[in-house]
């Protein structure tokens, strides 16, 4: 399983890393570190021919200019291990990139992650996942409420993260065309 993501720009990646360190120290939450790079996941897929994917993402990156996204507030995906995240507001440019990637990569994939379908996708930046509990939600959200999550982030790359053991590790990164 691979994930096609955009790594966050340096200032916001540092903010997310600081927050996840604090969540680990205060609440013992470290599950989000299975992906050690703060990012926005665009889709997940099973890809038999990685070379085809690499060529496609290289070309797409050359055809894409950096753009800004905005975040606001906090969100929760409920369940036995709720996910706490920063919502990313959908914009025309973000939607166009996502629809293009989903359409084209589904042609080379044997399986696509269902939650990344353009009609269901909720773009977000995860702060806690995998080891949270409903009982921790109140204290964690109370702690996070003192932070401002109204961010403007530059998206300037596509990145392949691949599951290796317990972690999703960076395989390739493709920078957008800045001209």
TAVEN-V57591 format. One record per residue. OMEGA is omega in degrees with one decimal (none if undefined). Layout:
# TAVEN-V57591
omega:OMEGA
omega:OMEGA
This chain:
# TAVEN-V57591
omega:175.3
omega:171.6
omega:170.9
omega:-172.6
omega:163.3
omega:176.4
omega:-179.7
omega:175.8
omega:-170.3
omega:-178.1
omega:-177.8
omega:173.7
omega:179.0
omega:176.9
omega:-178.9
omega:179.2
omega:177.2
omega:-179.9
omega:-179.1
omega:174.5
omega:178.9
omega:178.9
omega:176.6
omega:-178.1
omega:-174.7
omega:-171.1
omega:179.9
omega:-178.0
omega:-179.6
omega:-176.0
omega:-178.7
omega:-178.3
omega:174.1
omega:169.3
omega:-170.9
omega:-178.2
omega:175.9
omega:-169.6
omega:170.5
omega:179.5
omega:178.8
omega:175.7
omega:170.9
omega:-176.2
omega:168.0
omega:-175.7
omega:-180.0
omega:-176.5
omega:-177.0
omega:179.1
omega:177.6
omega:178.4
omega:180.0
omega:178.8
omega:-179.9
omega:-178.3
omega:174.3
omega:-178.7
omega:179.8
omega:179.5
omega:177.2
omega:-177.8
omega:-174.8
omega:176.1
omega:176.4
omega:176.8
omega:-177.1
omega:168.9
omega:177.8
omega:174.9
omega:174.5
omega:172.5
omega:178.6
omega:177.5
omega:179.2
omega:165.0
omega:-174.2
omega:178.2
omega:178.8
omega:175.4
omega:-175.8
omega:175.3
omega:175.8
omega:-173.1
omega:173.0
omega:179.5
omega:174.1
omega:179.3
omega:179.6
omega:177.1
omega:178.7
omega:-178.1
omega:179.1
omega:178.6
omega:-179.6
omega:178.6
omega:-177.8
omega:-179.8
omega:179.5
omega:-179.3
omega:-177.9
omega:-179.5
omega:-173.7
omega:-178.3
omega:177.4
omega:177.6
omega:-178.4
omega:-174.2
omega:171.9
omega:179.2
omega:177.6
omega:176.0
omega:-172.9
omega:-176.6
omega:-179.4
omega:172.5
omega:-176.7
omega:179.6
omega:-176.7
omega:-170.1
omega:173.1
omega:-177.5
omega:-175.7
omega:175.3
omega:-175.3
omega:174.1
omega:179.7
omega:176.6
omega:174.1
omega:-178.2
omega:176.5
omega:175.2
omega:175.2
omega:-179.4
omega:179.6
omega:-175.0
omega:-178.2
omega:-179.6
omega:-178.7
omega:179.5
omega:175.6
omega:178.1
omega:-175.9
omega:-177.6
omega:179.3
omega:-179.3
omega:176.4
omega:179.8
omega:174.4
omega:-174.4
omega:168.7
omega:-172.2
omega:175.0
omega:174.1
omega:-174.8
omega:-176.4
omega:165.5
omega:-176.0
omega:173.4
omega:171.9
omega:-178.3
omega:179.3
omega:177.0
omega:-176.1
omega:-179.0
omega:-170.4
omega:166.2
omega:-175.1
omega:-176.8
omega:177.1
omega:-176.5
omega:173.1
omega:-175.8
omega:-178.9
omega:177.5
omega:178.5
omega:-176.0
omega:-179.6
omega:none
